[in-house]
Amino acid sequence: MTSTAPPPVQPLMSERRVAIFGAVLTAIGPISMAISTPAMPEMVRAFGTTEAAIKLSLSFYFGGFALAQLLAGPASDAFGRRKATLSFMAIYLIGALISVFATSVEALLIGRLIQGIGASVGVTVARAIVRDLFTGGEAARIMNLVGIMVAIGPAMGPTIGGLSLAAFGWESVFVLMVVFGVGIVASVFFLLCETTVPDRSRMRPARLIAGYRETLSEPRFIATALILGGSVGALYAQSTMLPFVLIGAVGLTPTQFGLAMLMQSGAYFAGSLTLKQVSNRIGGTGAVRLGLAFIGIGALLMLSWNNLLPATLISIMGPVAICTFGLAFITPQVVTMALAPFPHIAGSASALMGFIQMSFGFAGGVAAAAIGSPVFAFSIVIPTMELIAIAGYLGYLALARQH
């Protein structure tokens, strides 16, 4: 008798490789949201429309991104991480091309909605892949890098968009999105290994509802979602406000605005590097508490400074930088805490978390639009969201004491 050798086991991806893929997949959503913001005043003139109509392009992107995550996550559980990512990125590219060739505001809105639907797969699959392969400290280290891209994407986007706008015009920002999308499709197709066993039954409505019900029935997940919804959602919300605050009220040019946003990304990098140096001494709990302390200080400065004194670059971006520095401390640990109970439905749990974050961002943008005055809205809405994050952590501590 001849024995048949078992088929070779597909090697797991290394921590470094997963971190790189997680960062790249995560980046496409927030960068695509923010890269067009410096061009918004120019698009108002190009389409001969109103500021409110162009602002809707962000709202449509937000809406598509937030809602589609509820399908992108389960789709990655059902069909595999690779197939889901490739399919949704194809949708993203269609939306980007529609935006490039848009000749009316209506076409632009449709393109941005489709883009948001496609981009929703990025952060959802990135977090699910990490949960598929790693737990504990390894997962937190990878989530640190993924969290960097979630946070600095809205800051890098305006910088890239402002420079592109100055050199090539508003259409170029959407051409860049096409280039980003093609690059991600190629890297996923050739380099990403499948990390889960697909189960198509997970796309059945009953399974979908059961998965989300299970996730929402865990009170500690709700608490962690509030922490990230308030803090990360504040980044999304302020990305819709800052162009009109810094360009309209402070008087920066679009290029200067893009460069000013580097204060946000620089603060996150500084926070991440600091966390790397002190994480062994303070641990995950200490990191979250220290990060929330910075967020609280930034929120109080934002609330008081801009309601008492005229808006300046420092009065706006100084508190933003402090909050973003703190966010770097909380993101890796809180994401790991949130997904830990759900290894069997990591895609769905990640999708629901992302949906909550984007919903917070969308709600913050709507609230700011309802208030009207860009500076006043910024100084009220963003601090409120940051304080919700702190309240979420206090709620998590209370729940943890009960277990």
N, C-alpha and C positions, 0 to 999 in steps of 0.2 A: 504494500500500500504506500502510495505517495501522499505526503501531507501537503495540503495547500496552505501557503503562507497567507496570513491575514493581510488585508489591504493596509497600506501605510496610513498611519494617522496623520491628518493634516496638521502641520505644526501651528501652534498658536503664535500670534504676532507678539513681538517684543513690546515691553512697556514703552520704549521710545517710539516705536512705529505707531502704536495705538495713540500715543500723545500727539504725534504729528497729524495723523488722520483726524483725530478728534478736534484739534485746533482748526484745521482747514475746513472741515465740514461745518463747524460752529460758526466760522467767520462769515460764511456766505450770506447768512440771514441778516445780521446787524449791519454789515457793510453795505449790502444792497438797499437796506432801509435808509441809511444815512448818507450814502455817497451823492445822492441827488439834492440834498438839502441846500448846499451853496448855490445851486442853479435855480432854485425855486423863484427868486425874484426875476431872474432872466426869463424863465418859462412863462411867467405872468405876461411879460411883454411879447414874447414870441408867439403865444397863442391868442393874444389880444383878449385876455380873460381877467378874472378877478383873483385876488390873493386867496380867497376862500376856496375857489375851485381848484387851485393848484394844491392847497393844503389837503384836499380830498384825496390826492394821489397817495399821500402817506397813510391816510385812514383806510383806503382800499387795500394797500399793502398789509397794514396791520391786520385788517379783518381776514384777508386770505390766509395770512401766516398763522394767526391764532386758531382759526377754525380748522384748517387743514391738518394741524398737528394732531388733532383727535383721530384722524385717519392715518396719518403718516406713521405714528407709533405702532398701532396694531398691524398696519400693513407690513412693517418690518418684522414683527413677530410672526406673521402669517406666511410671508413670501421670502423672508430672508433680508438681512441688512443690505446686501449688494443690490438685489433686484429692486427693492424699494427705493434706494438712493438713486439708482440710474433712472428709474421711471419718473420720479419727482423732479430730478434735475433736467430731464427732457422737457417737462412742463415749464420749469423755470426759464429755459432757453427760449421757448416759444414766447413767453411773456416779455422777455428782454428784447427780442426782435420786434415785437409789436410796438414796444416803447420807442425803439430807435427810429422807426419809420412812421411814428404817429404824426398825423397832420391835424388832429383836433384834440381837445381836452378829453372828449369821450373815449377816443382810442387810447390815449395815455392812461386813463383810469382803468380800462379793461386790461391793458398790458401790465400795469402794476398789480392788479388783483391776481392775475395769473402768475406773475412772479412770486408774489407772497405765498400762493398755494405751493409752488414748487420748492421754494426756499425752506418751507416748514420742516422738511425732512432732515436738515443739517444738524441742528442742535439735538433733535430727538434721537437720531441714530447714533450720534457721537456719544451721548450719555449711555445709551443702551449697550453699545459695544464695550465701553469701559466696564459696565456692570456685568456683561457676559464673561469677561476674562479676569477681572481683578476685584479684590475687596480690600477693606482696611486701608493701611497706609499707602499701598501701591495705588489704589483707586483715588485716594485723596491727592496724591502727587500729580496724577494725570488730570484730575479734575481742576487742579490749580492752573494748568496750562489751558485747558478748555475754558475755564472761567475767565482767563485773560482775554481770550478772543471774544467772549460774550460781552465783556466790559469795554474793551478797546475798539471793537468793531464800530460802534456809533461814534467814536472819536477819530479813528483812522479814516472812516468814510468821508467826512467833510473835508479832511486834509487832502485826500486824494482827489475828491470831487472838485474842490476849489482850485487846485493846480490844473486839473484837466480842463475845467471851465475857462480859466484864463488863457490857456494855450489853444484850445480847439473848439470851444463852444459847448452849449448845453447838451447836444446830442451825444457828445463823447462820453458822458458819464454812463450812458446806457450801453455804448459800445464796450466800455470796460467791463460791464456786467456780463456781456456775452463772452468775453475773453475769460473771465473768472469761471463761468459756468462750464465752458469747454474744458478748461484745465482740470476742474474737479471731476467731470465725467471720465476723462482720460485716466486720471490717477485712480479712481475707484475701479474702473474696468480692468486695469493692468496690475494694481498693487494691493487692493483690499481683499483680505480673506473673509470668507463667511464665518460668523462667530456664533450663530444660533442654529438650532434645528427648526426649519420652517414648519408651521402647523396652520394649514389654511382654514381650519375650523375657527381660528381666532378672529377671523373677519366676519363670522356670522353675527348678526345683530344681537342675539342672546348672549354670546360670548363677550362681545364688545361691552355691552351694558354690565355684564357680571364683573368684568375686569375693572371697569371704572367704579362700579359700586364698591368692590373690594378695596380699591385704593382710597376712595373717599371715606370709607368706614374707619380708616385708621386716623385717629385724631392727631397723632404726631406728624403724619404726613401733611395734614392741613396746616399745622403750625409752621412746619418748615416751608411749605408753599407760600405762606404769608410773609415769612422772612425774605424769601427770594422775590416774591411778587412785589413787595414794597421797595426793596433795594435795587434789584435789576430792572424792575418795571419803571423805576424813577429814571434810569438811564434812557430807556426807550421814550418815555414821556418828554423828558427834557430835550431830546434830539429834535422833537417837533417844535419846541419853543425857542431854543437857543439861536437859530438863524434869524428870527425876527427880533430877539432881544439884542444880540450882539451887532447885527447889521442894521436893524431898524432903530433901536434905542441908543446903543453905544456909538454907532457910526463906523463900524469896521467895514472894509471891503470884503467881498466873498473870499478872496485869497487870504486876507488877514484872518478872517473867521476860521478858515480851515487850519491855519497855523495855530490859532489860539486854542483850538480843540486838542492840540497836542498836550496841553496842561492836564487834560483828563487822562489820556493814554499814558503819559509819563508818570502820573500819580499811581496808576494801577501797576505799572511795571515796578515802580519803587516799592509799592506795597507787597508785591509778589516776591521780590528779592529779599525784602526784610523778613517776610514770613518764612522763606526758605532758611534764613539764618537762625531764626528764633523758634521755629516750630518744635524742635526736639525739647526745648526747655519749657515752653508754655503749653504744649499739647493742643489737641483739637478744640477742646472747650475754652481754653485760654485764648486761642486765636479768634474764636467767634466773639467772645466778650470784648476783647480789645478792638476788634473791627467794628463792632456795634457802638463802642464808645466814640470812635472817630466819626462814624456816621451821625451819631447824635449831636456831636459838636458842630459838624458841618451843617446839619439841618437847622440848628439854632442860629448859627451865623447867617445862613441864607434867609431865614425868617426875619431876623432883626435888622441886619445890615441894609438890605434892599428896600425895606419899608421905612427906614429912617433917613437914608442918604441917597443922593443921585446914583443911578446905575453906572458902574465903570467896569472895565475888563476884570480888575482884581475883585471887585465886590461880587461879580457873577461867578467867575471861574475859580476864585480862591476856595469858597465853600464846596464847589463841585469837586475840586481836586481832593479836598479833605475827605469827603464822602466816598470818592472812588478809591482812595488809599485804603479806607476801612473795608470797602467791599472786597478787595483782594484777600483780606484775612478770612472773611466768612464764607465765600463761595465754595471752595473745595470741600470743607467739612460739612456744610449744610446740604449740599447736593448728595454727598455720600450717605448722610443720615437719612435723607428722604427716600432714596432708592433701595436702601439695605433690606427692607422687609419684602421686596417684590422681585426676586430673581427670576421667577417664572413668567412675569409679565413686565419685564424691564422696559420694553418699548412703550407699552401703554402708560406705565407710571411716569416715564420721562416725558411722554407727550402731554399728559395732564399737567405736569409741572410747568412745561413750556407754555401751555395754553393759559395757565393762571398768570404767569409772568407777562405774557403779551397782552392779556386782558387788562391787567393793571396799567400797563403802558398806554393802551388804547383809551382806557377810562381817564387816565391823567391828561392825555391830549385833548379829549372831549371837554373835560372840566376846564382846562386852560382856555379853550376856544370859547366856552360859555362865559368865562370871566371877562375876556376881551383884552384888557391891557396886558401886553406880553410880560413886562417886568413884574407887575403885581401878581399875575397868574403864576409865574415862575416862583416867586418868593412865598407863595401860599401852597400851591399844589405839590411841589417837589418835597418841601419839608414834611408835609403831611404823610406822604408815601414813605419817607425814610422812618418816620416815627411809627408807622404801621409795622415796619420790619422789626423794630425793637419790641413792640408789643407782641409780635408773633413769637419771638424768642422767649419772652417772659411766659407766654402761654405754653411753650414747649417744655420749659423747666417745671411748670406746675404739673403737666401731664406726666413727665418723667418721674416725679416724686411719687406718683400714684402707682407706678409699676414696680 
